[in-house]
Amino acid sequence: MIPEVPLLVMLVKLVDQIPVPRQPQKRGRGRPKTYPDRLIVKALVVMVIRRIYSAYGLLAFLEQETALTRQLRQLLTLPDGRFPSRRTWERRLQALPDTLPGLIGALGRHLVNLIQPWAHLGRAAAVDSTPLRANGGVWHKKHREQGIVPHSSIDTEANWSKSGYHGWWYGWKLHFACAVTRFWLPLAAELTVANTYDAHVAPALIRQLPAEVRYVLGDRHYDDEAHQVHSACRLSDRFLVPPKAGPYPHTDAGSPVRRVLHQLRSKAMEPFNGLFKNLFGWHGQVPVKGLQRVRLVVLGAVFVYQLLLLYQFQAGLPLGKGVKSLLQAA
């Protein structure tokens, strides 16, 4: 009888199939890397799925003598038998968030090539952001201005922001771009403090989009005065389609087309807010503190979601269906 391969092991092995962004040809100062980036990304997949948020927790999990952990240890060990020390895990995981936006973009383009989501739909992508509340208490403005941290639970690297729908929140903002298609397909992502203006981050997201994208749909705040988003779209031969300013209903010649496009955008984006946070249990607060650690966990979760779509495609499963069950099974 052939033993079944655990789902978590299959997902970790999928990392070897993913194209990675090109590394700069000129190596920086310091010792060369002993362990390849793919190995560190494999560990991140394990951490996100098993909700492990530190190198110490990862090693404690891998030390358990089970069939699953033995297979995972083998996947995280070099062919010559070397395994990263705790200090190496800490250092490499701390540096990993800076490479995750490029990795998410590369996997997004890879998924588009495989799935062909726009075979029967317009080649559009949507940009948006969603709030994530900081772990612990909130740092009120009067205390921040005085330099007083009234409680040790406060994450002092987070910040305040306000939206018409969510009101005030203290924490972070996840910026993302996704394909306008039948299921949520993330193509690019970045995480910042909450008070970062969406239009400042959108050009970096647009640069990660697949070449097939022709229309970029966004809220009115992407139509910024500095025209940063418009410029990023023009440089990549794309069109930004924001809502038109002014009282409704609009009666200009382009209003019926914009209405259809933004209905499609709403169907593609709005379910994400609940879906993504529900998948990883973040309806309350993110599970870690500090910008780099939050970037690691949140962007790592976006990457894992993409990885699950790749698994569903290869297994012939309905795309985007039963993702939470898959996560629980892993």
C-alpha positions as CSV (number, residue, x, y, z in Angstrom):
1,M,0.0,0.0,0.0
2,I,1.4,3.4,-1.0
3,P,1.3,5.8,2.0
4,E,-0.6,9.1,1.5
5,V,1.5,12.2,1.4
6,P,0.2,14.8,4.0
7,L,-1.4,17.9,2.5
8,L,1.1,20.2,4.3
9,V,4.0,18.3,2.8
10,M,2.5,18.6,-0.7
11,L,2.0,22.4,-0.2
12,V,5.6,22.8,0.9
13,K,6.9,20.8,-2.1
14,L,4.9,23.1,-4.4
15,V,7.4,25.9,-3.5
16,D,10.0,24.2,-5.7
17,Q,7.7,24.7,-8.7
18,I,7.3,28.4,-8.3
19,P,9.3,30.9,-10.4
20,V,11.2,33.3,-8.1
21,P,12.1,36.9,-9.0
22,R,15.5,37.5,-10.4
23,Q,18.2,38.2,-7.9
24,P,20.7,41.0,-8.5
25,Q,23.8,39.7,-10.3
26,K,26.1,41.7,-8.0
27,R,26.2,40.1,-4.6
28,G,26.1,42.4,-1.6
29,R,28.7,42.5,1.2
30,G,28.9,39.8,3.8
31,R,28.9,36.0,3.7
32,P,27.1,34.2,0.9
33,K,23.8,32.5,1.8
34,T,24.2,28.9,3.0
35,Y,20.5,28.2,2.8
36,P,18.5,29.1,-0.4
37,D,15.6,31.4,-0.2
38,R,13.2,28.6,-1.2
39,L,14.1,26.7,2.0
40,I,13.1,29.7,4.1
41,V,9.9,30.2,2.2
42,K,9.0,26.5,2.8
43,A,9.4,27.1,6.5
44,L,7.1,30.2,6.2
45,V,4.4,28.0,4.6
46,V,4.6,25.7,7.6
47,M,4.4,28.6,10.0
48,V,1.4,30.3,8.4
49,I,-0.6,27.1,8.1
50,R,0.2,25.9,11.6
51,R,-0.1,29.4,13.0
52,I,3.5,29.4,14.3
53,Y,4.9,32.9,14.7
54,S,8.5,32.6,15.8
55,A,11.6,30.6,15.0
56,Y,11.5,29.1,18.4
57,G,8.0,27.9,17.8
58,L,9.0,26.4,14.4
59,L,11.9,24.5,15.9
60,A,9.7,23.3,18.8
61,F,7.1,22.0,16.3
62,L,9.7,20.3,14.1
63,E,11.3,18.5,17.1
64,Q,8.1,16.5,17.6
65,E,8.7,12.9,16.5
66,T,5.8,12.3,14.1
67,A,5.7,11.1,10.5
68,L,4.7,14.6,9.4
69,T,7.5,16.5,11.1
70,R,10.1,13.9,9.9
71,Q,9.0,14.6,6.3
72,L,9.1,18.4,7.0
73,R,12.5,18.3,8.6
74,Q,13.8,16.5,5.5
75,L,12.4,19.2,3.2
76,L,14.0,21.9,5.3
77,T,17.5,20.2,5.3
78,L,20.2,20.6,2.7
79,P,21.3,17.6,0.7
80,D,24.5,17.5,2.8
81,G,22.5,17.2,6.0
82,R,22.9,20.8,7.3
83,F,19.9,22.2,9.1
84,P,19.6,26.0,10.0
85,S,20.2,26.9,13.6
86,R,17.7,29.0,15.6
87,R,19.8,32.1,15.0
88,T,19.8,31.5,11.3
89,W,16.1,31.0,11.2
90,E,15.5,34.3,13.1
91,R,17.9,36.2,10.8
92,R,16.5,34.9,7.6
93,L,12.9,35.2,8.6
94,Q,13.5,38.8,9.6
95,A,14.8,39.6,6.2
96,L,12.2,37.6,4.2
97,P,9.3,40.2,4.3
98,D,11.2,42.5,1.9
99,T,11.2,39.7,-0.8
100,L,7.6,38.6,-0.3
101,P,5.9,41.2,-2.5
102,G,8.1,40.1,-5.5
103,L,7.4,36.5,-4.7
104,I,3.6,37.1,-4.5
105,G,3.8,38.9,-7.9
106,A,5.8,36.1,-9.5
107,L,3.4,33.4,-8.3
108,G,0.4,35.6,-9.3
109,R,1.8,35.8,-12.9
110,H,2.5,32.0,-12.8
111,L,-1.1,31.3,-11.8
112,V,-2.5,33.5,-14.5
113,N,-0.4,31.6,-17.1
114,L,-1.8,28.3,-15.8
115,I,-5.4,29.1,-15.1
116,Q,-6.1,31.7,-17.8
117,P,-8.7,33.5,-15.7
118,W,-9.6,36.0,-18.5
119,A,-10.3,33.4,-21.2
120,H,-14.0,34.5,-21.2
121,L,-13.8,37.7,-19.3
122,G,-12.3,41.2,-19.7
123,R,-8.6,41.5,-18.7
124,A,-9.1,43.6,-15.6
125,A,-7.5,43.7,-12.2
126,A,-8.7,45.6,-9.1
127,V,-6.7,47.4,-6.5
128,D,-7.8,48.0,-2.9
129,S,-6.8,47.9,0.7
130,T,-8.2,46.4,3.9
131,P,-7.6,47.3,7.6
132,L,-5.9,45.0,10.0
133,R,-6.1,45.9,13.7
134,A,-2.8,45.8,15.7
135,N,-2.1,43.2,18.3
136,G,-2.7,44.5,21.9
137,G,-4.0,47.9,23.0
138,V,-4.2,51.2,21.0
139,W,-1.8,54.1,21.3
140,H,-4.0,57.2,21.6
141,K,-2.9,60.4,20.0
142,K,-2.5,62.4,23.2
143,H,-0.1,59.7,24.6
144,R,1.7,59.4,21.3
145,E,2.4,63.1,21.2
146,Q,3.7,63.0,24.7
147,G,5.8,60.0,24.1
148,I,4.0,58.0,26.7
149,V,3.3,54.3,26.2
150,P,0.6,53.6,28.9
151,H,0.6,49.8,28.4
152,S,3.2,47.3,27.4
153,S,0.7,45.5,25.1
154,I,0.7,48.5,22.7
155,D,2.4,48.0,19.3
156,T,4.1,51.3,18.9
157,E,5.0,50.7,15.3
158,A,1.4,50.7,14.2
159,N,-0.7,53.9,13.5
160,W,-4.2,55.3,13.1
161,S,-6.3,55.6,10.0
162,K,-10.0,56.1,9.2
163,S,-12.3,55.0,6.4
164,G,-15.9,55.7,5.6
165,Y,-16.8,52.1,6.1
166,H,-14.6,50.9,8.9
167,G,-14.3,54.1,10.9
168,W,-11.1,54.6,13.0
169,W,-8.7,51.8,13.6
170,Y,-5.2,51.4,15.0
171,G,-3.0,49.0,13.1
172,W,-2.0,48.2,9.6
173,K,-3.2,48.2,6.0
174,L,-3.0,45.4,3.5
175,H,-2.8,46.7,0.0
176,F,-3.5,44.2,-2.8
177,A,-4.4,43.7,-6.4
178,C,-6.5,40.8,-7.6
179,A,-7.8,39.5,-10.9
180,V,-11.4,40.4,-11.7
181,T,-12.7,36.9,-12.2
182,R,-15.0,34.3,-10.7
183,F,-12.9,33.6,-7.6
184,W,-10.4,35.7,-5.6
185,L,-7.1,35.5,-7.3
186,P,-4.4,37.8,-5.6
187,L,-1.8,39.1,-8.0
188,A,0.2,41.5,-5.8
189,A,0.3,42.6,-2.2
190,E,2.1,44.8,0.3
191,L,1.5,45.7,4.0
192,T,2.1,49.1,5.5
193,V,1.1,51.0,8.6
194,A,-2.5,52.1,8.6
195,N,-1.9,55.8,7.7
196,T,-0.2,55.1,4.4
197,Y,-2.1,56.6,1.5
198,D,-3.3,53.9,-0.9
199,A,-2.2,55.8,-4.1
200,H,1.4,55.8,-2.8
201,V,1.5,52.0,-2.8
202,A,-0.6,51.2,-5.8
203,P,2.2,51.9,-8.4
204,A,4.3,49.1,-6.9
205,L,1.3,46.7,-7.1
206,I,0.6,47.7,-10.7
207,R,4.2,46.9,-11.7
208,Q,3.7,43.3,-10.4
209,L,0.6,42.7,-12.6
210,P,0.6,40.2,-15.4
211,A,1.2,41.7,-18.9
212,E,-2.3,40.6,-19.9
213,V,-4.0,43.1,-17.6
214,R,-5.4,46.1,-19.5
215,Y,-7.8,47.7,-17.0
216,V,-7.1,48.6,-13.4
217,L,-10.2,49.3,-11.3
218,G,-9.9,51.3,-8.1
219,D,-11.8,53.5,-5.7
220,R,-11.8,57.3,-6.1
221,H,-8.7,57.8,-3.9
222,Y,-6.6,56.1,-6.5
223,D,-7.4,59.0,-8.8
224,D,-4.9,61.1,-6.8
225,E,-3.9,64.7,-7.5
226,A,-0.3,63.7,-8.2
227,H,-1.5,61.2,-10.8
228,Q,0.9,58.5,-9.5
229,V,-1.5,55.7,-10.3
230,H,-2.4,57.0,-13.7
231,S,1.3,57.4,-14.5
232,A,2.0,53.8,-13.4
233,C,-0.8,52.5,-15.6
234,R,0.3,54.6,-18.7
235,L,3.9,53.3,-18.4
236,S,2.6,49.7,-18.5
237,D,0.0,50.4,-21.3
238,R,-3.0,50.1,-19.0
239,F,-6.0,52.2,-18.2
240,L,-7.0,53.2,-14.6
241,V,-10.8,53.2,-14.2
242,P,-11.9,55.0,-11.0
243,P,-15.4,56.2,-10.2
244,K,-16.2,59.6,-11.6
245,A,-16.5,62.5,-9.2
246,G,-19.8,64.4,-8.8
247,P,-23.3,63.6,-7.9
248,Y,-25.1,60.5,-9.0
249,P,-26.5,59.4,-11.4
250,H,-23.8,60.1,-14.0
251,T,-25.2,60.6,-17.5
252,D,-22.0,60.9,-19.5
253,A,-21.3,58.4,-22.4
254,G,-18.9,56.3,-20.3
255,S,-21.1,55.9,-17.3
256,P,-22.7,52.5,-18.3
257,V,-19.3,51.0,-18.9
258,R,-17.9,52.2,-15.6
259,R,-21.0,50.9,-13.8
260,V,-20.5,47.4,-15.2
261,L,-16.7,47.4,-14.4
262,H,-17.2,48.5,-10.8
263,Q,-19.9,46.0,-10.3
264,L,-17.4,43.4,-11.3
265,R,-14.8,45.0,-9.1
266,S,-17.1,44.8,-6.1
267,K,-17.8,41.1,-6.7
268,A,-14.1,40.4,-7.0
269,M,-12.9,42.5,-4.0
270,E,-15.5,42.9,-1.3
271,P,-15.9,39.2,-0.3
272,F,-12.1,39.2,0.2
273,N,-12.2,41.2,3.4
274,G,-14.3,38.6,5.2
275,L,-12.8,35.6,3.5
276,F,-9.2,36.3,4.1
277,K,-9.5,37.3,7.7
278,N,-11.8,34.4,8.4
279,L,-9.4,31.9,6.8
280,F,-6.6,32.9,9.2
281,G,-8.6,33.9,12.2
282,W,-7.8,37.7,12.1
283,H,-11.3,39.2,12.6
284,G,-10.0,40.7,15.8
285,Q,-6.3,41.5,15.6
286,V,-3.2,40.3,13.8
287,P,-1.3,37.7,16.0
288,V,2.1,39.5,16.1
289,K,3.6,42.9,16.8
290,G,6.1,45.0,14.8
291,L,6.0,46.0,11.1
292,Q,8.4,43.4,9.8
293,R,6.8,40.5,11.8
294,V,3.3,41.6,10.7
295,R,4.5,41.8,7.1
296,L,6.0,38.3,7.4
297,V,2.8,36.8,8.7
298,V,0.2,38.7,6.5
299,L,2.1,38.6,3.2
300,G,3.0,35.0,4.0
301,A,-0.7,34.3,4.3
302,V,-1.4,35.8,0.9
303,F,1.3,33.6,-0.5
304,V,-0.1,30.5,1.1
305,Y,-3.6,31.4,-0.3
306,Q,-2.0,31.5,-3.8
307,L,-0.2,28.2,-3.1
308,L,-3.6,26.6,-2.2
309,L,-5.0,27.8,-5.6
310,L,-2.0,26.2,-7.3
311,Y,-2.7,23.0,-5.5
312,Q,-6.4,23.1,-6.4
313,F,-5.5,23.7,-10.1
314,Q,-3.1,20.7,-10.2
315,A,-5.5,18.5,-8.3
316,G,-8.4,19.4,-10.6
317,L,-10.5,20.9,-7.7
318,P,-12.8,23.8,-8.0
319,L,-10.7,27.0,-7.7
320,G,-11.3,29.1,-4.6
321,K,-13.8,26.6,-3.2
322,G,-13.3,24.9,0.2
323,V,-10.0,26.8,0.9
324,K,-10.7,26.9,4.6
325,S,-11.3,23.2,4.8
326,L,-8.0,22.6,3.0
327,L,-6.2,24.8,5.5
328,Q,-7.7,22.9,8.4
329,A,-6.8,19.6,6.7
330,A,-3.2,20.7,6.4
